Amino acid sequence: MEYKKETPIMADFWYKMACEMGEIDGIPKPDVQRVEEVKNLFLKEFELGNLIFRVAIDSDDNIVACSGGLIRTEYSYPLAEEESLFGWIIAVYTKGNHRNNGLAYRLVDETYEWLKKNGAIRARLWSGSTGRKVYGNLGFKDMMDMSKPLT
């Protein structure tokens, strides 16, 4: 993937994913300004070798689905004594007319393998309600995180 050319597409897919999660699960939609910040973050992390995207293309070479993998050093839980490498599955999105064909499943699985190959000890992701079945089938488990709106 030519990351400088295709980063705006990935940032747009991230935005569409976040908007759809917001509509379905009542999560606030990101501000449009956030797309530019995400694009810059993607470029920086690509250059550092911490980010990869797996994509599916249609017969016209248009990207129709994506899954990103981001390597981070962080604490595995709040009282952990040491940080370790964690992988985040990010920006999983499939255009509407290409859904229900197993694209997200395959791309997330490929992303997971890249994270593992690059030293991550665990893969994490944030999922809306519609993605939980796909992620569960890939072996992801619900963890401690819970939320309650305070407004």
Buried (B, 14 or more C-beta within 10 A) or exposed (E): BEBEEBBBBBBBBBBBBBBBBBEEEEBEEBEEEBBEEBBEBBBEBBEEEBBBBBBBEEEEEEBBBBBBBBBBEEEBEEEEEEEBBBBBBBBBBBBEEBBEEEBBBBBBBBBBEBBBEBEBEEBBBEBBEEBEEBBEEBEBEEEEEEEEEEE
